């Protein structure tokens, strides 16, 4: 029985990946390092902590992770202004429908807790989520299953009672490593095709979807009548 739906955040609730890509490009330019789009793509779906560690090592950067984060945040604010990240069309209505059905909701994101909570508050859906997990809180980030397993633990449900909605390869692999049903939100905003081999179902948008749709997916994948 489906008891919980767990959303990733970046690229699933909000269309933030193009902003992060541009902020990364601006940061590399400031550091005097040639921007490589493919180099950046490896970090989509993983934590910024992992990204900063690897950048510092790969380019022998003398700045700290905190200083790099500050540069990145400054660039994001330049791009976004006061409006914040665009919310994915139809997702708020879907969240409300799932919440009203009694199925539990969680966010399990590689982003920091402050940014997750800020996003949910701006979307005016924070009170609907019974669990919020940041990849910064767990031992191993995506594609390890820790982030999703922690969400299931907080919701007091079994992993095989959950559906995860993800857009990145790392995130989808993490969902299947956790033993959960995985729905891929096909987000083409970066113009790059994402490996969907870990997805049980693929969706292109939320406008026509409701709780019964996800219950149907869960039943089909899990073999329930």
C-alpha positions in Angstrom: 0.0 0.0 0.0 1.3 3.5 -0.9 1.8 5.4 2.3 4.2 8.2 1.3 5.3 10.3 -1.6 8.8 11.8 -1.3 9.8 14.7 -3.5 13.2 15.8 -4.5 13.4 19.6 -4.6 15.7 21.1 -7.3 14.3 20.3 -10.7 11.2 18.7 -9.2 9.5 21.3 -7.0 11.4 24.3 -8.4 13.1 25.0 -11.7 16.4 25.8 -10.1 19.0 23.9 -12.1 19.5 26.5 -14.9 20.1 29.1 -12.1 22.7 26.9 -10.4 24.4 26.2 -13.7 24.7 29.9 -14.5 25.8 30.7 -10.9 28.5 28.0 -11.2 29.7 29.5 -14.6 29.9 32.9 -13.0 31.9 31.6 -10.1 34.4 29.7 -12.2 34.9 32.9 -14.3 35.6 34.8 -11.1 38.1 32.2 -10.1 39.9 32.4 -13.4 38.9 28.8 -14.3 37.5 27.8 -17.7 33.9 26.7 -17.4 33.1 23.2 -18.5 29.4 22.3 -18.6 30.0 18.5 -18.6 32.2 18.9 -15.4 29.3 20.7 -13.7 26.7 18.0 -14.7 28.3 15.4 -12.5 27.1 17.4 -9.4 23.4 17.5 -10.4 21.5 15.6 -7.7 24.5 15.5 -5.3 25.2 17.8 -2.3 27.0 21.1 -2.6 29.4 19.8 0.1 30.6 17.1 -2.3 30.8 19.7 -5.1 33.0 22.1 -3.1 35.3 19.3 -1.9 35.9 18.1 -5.5 36.3 21.6 -7.0 38.9 22.5 -4.4 40.8 19.3 -5.0 40.6 19.3 -8.8 41.6 22.9 -9.2 43.8 23.4 -6.2 41.6 26.3 -5.0 42.8 28.0 -1.8 39.4 29.3 -0.8 37.3 27.5 1.8 34.0 25.7 1.1 32.3 28.5 3.0 33.9 31.1 0.8 32.9 29.3 -2.4 29.3 28.9 -1.0 29.2 32.7 -0.4 30.3 33.4 -4.0 27.7 31.0 -5.3 24.9 32.4 -3.1 25.8 35.9 -4.3 25.5 34.9 -7.9 22.2 33.1 -7.3 20.8 36.3 -5.8 22.0 38.3 -8.8 20.2 36.0 -11.2 17.0 35.5 -9.2 16.6 38.9 -7.6 13.8 38.9 -5.0 11.5 36.6 -6.9 13.1 33.3 -5.9 13.1 30.1 -8.0 10.3 29.4 -10.4 7.9 26.8 -9.1 7.1 23.9 -11.3 3.6 24.3 -12.9 0.9 22.2 -11.2 3.1 20.8 -8.4 1.4 22.8 -5.6 -2.0 21.5 -6.6 -0.7 18.0 -6.7 0.9 18.4 -3.2 -2.5 19.6 -1.8 -4.3 16.6 -3.4 -1.8 14.1 -1.9 -2.0 15.8 1.5 -5.8 15.8 1.5 -5.8 12.1 0.6 -4.0 11.2 3.8 -0.8 10.0 2.1 2.3 11.3 3.9 4.6 13.8 2.2 8.3 14.4 2.5 11.1 16.4 0.8 14.5 14.6 0.5 16.9 17.0 -1.2 20.7 17.3 -1.5 20.3 21.0 -0.8 20.8 22.6 2.6 18.0 22.6 5.2 17.7 26.4 5.2 17.1 26.6 1.4 14.6 23.6 1.5 12.6 25.3 4.3 12.7 28.7 2.6 11.4 27.1 -0.6 8.5 25.3 1.0 7.5 28.4 2.9 7.5 30.5 -0.3 5.4 27.8 -2.0 3.1 27.9 1.1 3.1 24.1 1.5 5.5 23.6 4.4 2.9 22.5 6.8 1.8 19.7 4.5 5.2 17.9 4.7 5.7 15.6 7.7 9.4 15.2 7.0 12.2 17.3 5.5 15.6 15.8 4.9 18.8 17.5 3.7 21.6 15.4 2.2 23.9 17.4 4.5 22.3 15.6 7.4 23.1 12.0 6.4 26.4 10.1 6.1 26.3 9.4 2.4 24.6 11.7 -0.2 22.8 10.6 -3.3 23.3 8.2 -5.1 23.5 6.4 -1.8 20.0 5.7 -0.3 20.6 7.5 3.0 18.6 10.6 2.3 15.5 8.7 1.3 15.8 6.1 4.0 16.0 8.9 6.6 12.8 10.4 5.1 11.0 7.0 5.4 12.2 6.7 9.0 10.9 10.1 9.9 7.5 9.3 8.3 7.4 6.0 10.1 6.8 4.0 6.9 8.7 1.2 5.2 10.8 2.1 2.1 8.7 -0.2 -0.1 5.6 1.9 0.8 7.1 5.0 -0.8 7.2 6.7 -4.2 10.0 9.0 -4.9 9.8 11.8 -7.5 13.2 12.7 -8.9 14.8 14.3 -12.0 18.5 13.4 -11.7 20.4 10.2 -12.3 22.0 10.4 -8.9 18.6 10.9 -7.3 16.8 8.1 -9.2 19.7 5.7 -8.4 19.4 6.6 -4.7 15.6 6.0 -4.8 16.1 2.5 -6.2 19.0 1.8 -3.8 16.5 2.6 -1.0 14.0 0.1 -2.4 11.4 2.6 -3.4 9.3 3.1 -6.4 10.8 5.8 -8.6 9.0 8.3 -10.8 11.2 10.5 -13.0 10.2 14.1 -13.6 11.6 14.7 -17.0 13.0 18.2 -16.7 14.7 19.3 -19.9 15.6 22.8 -18.6 19.3 22.1 -18.8 19.0 20.8 -22.4 20.7 17.5 -21.4 19.2 14.1 -21.6 19.2 12.3 -18.3 19.7 8.5 -18.0 16.3 7.2 -17.0 17.3 3.6 -16.4 16.4 3.7 -12.7 12.9 5.1 -13.3 9.8 3.0 -13.0 7.7 5.6 -14.6 8.4 8.9 -16.4 6.3 12.1 -16.3 6.7 15.3 -18.2 4.5 17.6 -16.0 2.0 17.7 -13.1 -1.0 19.4 -14.5 -3.1 16.3 -15.2 -1.9 14.2 -12.3 -3.5 13.4 -8.9 -3.1 11.0 -6.0 -4.9 8.2 -7.8 -2.4 8.4 -10.6 0.5 7.7 -8.2 -1.5 5.0 -6.5 -1.9 3.3 -9.9 1.8 3.6 -10.5 2.6 2.1 -7.1 0.2 -0.8 -7.6 1.6 -1.6 -11.0 5.2 -1.5 -10.0 4.7 -3.3 -6.6 2.4 -5.9 -8.1 -0.5 -5.0 -5.8 -4.1 -5.7 -7.2 
